[in-house]
Amino acid sequence: MYQYSDRISYSEVDANLNLTYYNLVNYMQDCSCFHSDDVGVGVHYLAPLNLGWFVTTYEIHINRLPKYMERIKISTYPYQVRGMMARRVYVIESEEDGELLIYADSLWVLMNLESLHPARLNDKILEAYPLDDAKPDFKFDRSKLQYRDEGELVGKFKVNENHIDTNGHMNNSFYIDVTRRYLPKEDFSQITVNYKKAALLFDELDVYLVELEKGYQVVLKKDDEVYTIVEYK
């Protein structure tokens, strides 16, 4: 388990002083990066090897969004670290009373940044992420999202320099930032993301909105190829 504490800043909240979905994902991502670098297998280790972690799924459950000035604890528990992949559970709690605010699951694949093919985890990486018996036992759907070409084209989006991360593609939190702009509302308790293909610099993506029985699906496509599916429920 890895954990750090922080306080919600004004630049991270919306008009209601709630943490935005975009910054929620950034907190989880930062926790992963701090963890990896603190145990010696983060970006400073991976970059010279032309390796990088690509997230393929998030399943985020929101009990309550933290508010401006609230102090929080962010924890992550890696598990099923084997082959070319790893999973992580995230927990965000109120630092004051331990209230469970958010919990999430994620699946990551280690990629060779030159060939863009999955890479096998070496011994150093495997040893850096031992299984923690204290990992919380949340129930996750692990749904594989499907898009059936039934959405309404609601907008277009171009990937610019500020969206690109060290892996050379649009950072995973920006997919949340882009898709939530097209939602009729933002009061959801679950966000599920399936990343299908990485968006690159200057890619122009079409945004499709599907109204579900409960919630919405927002899909990013280019030339009829699905890049990302995000469900808000």
RABEL-V164513 format. One record per backbone hydrogen bond with DSSP energy under -1.0 kcal/mol. CO is the residue of the C=O (numbers start at 1). NH is the residue of the N-H. If there is no record, write none. Layout:
CO/NH  CO/NH
This chain:
2/76  4/74  6/72  8/69  9/12  10/13  12/20  14/17  17/68  18/14  20/24  21/25  22/26  23/27  24/28  25/29  26/30  27/31  28/32  29/33  30/34  31/35  32/36  33/37  34/38  35/39  36/41  37/40  42/46  43/47  46/49  46/51  47/50  50/113  52/111  54/109  56/195  57/107  58/193  59/105  60/191  61/103  66/19  67/70  70/8  71/95  72/6  73/93  74/4  75/91  76/2  77/89  79/87  80/82  82/85  83/121  84/110  85/82  86/108  87/79  88/106  89/77  90/104  91/75  92/101  92/102  93/73  94/98  99/94  101/63  101/64  102/92  103/61  104/90  105/59  106/88  107/56  107/57  108/86  109/54  110/119  111/52  112/116  117/112  122/126  123/127  132/135  136/138  152/209  155/207  157/205  159/202  160/163  161/164  163/171  165/168  169/165  171/174  173/177  174/178  175/179  176/180  179/182  180/183  189/62  190/233  191/60  192/231  193/58  194/229  199/170  200/203  203/159  205/157  206/221  207/154  207/155  208/219  209/152  210/217  215/212  216/232  217/210  218/230  219/208  220/227  220/228  221/206  222/225  225/222  227/196  227/197  228/220  229/194  230/218  231/192  232/216
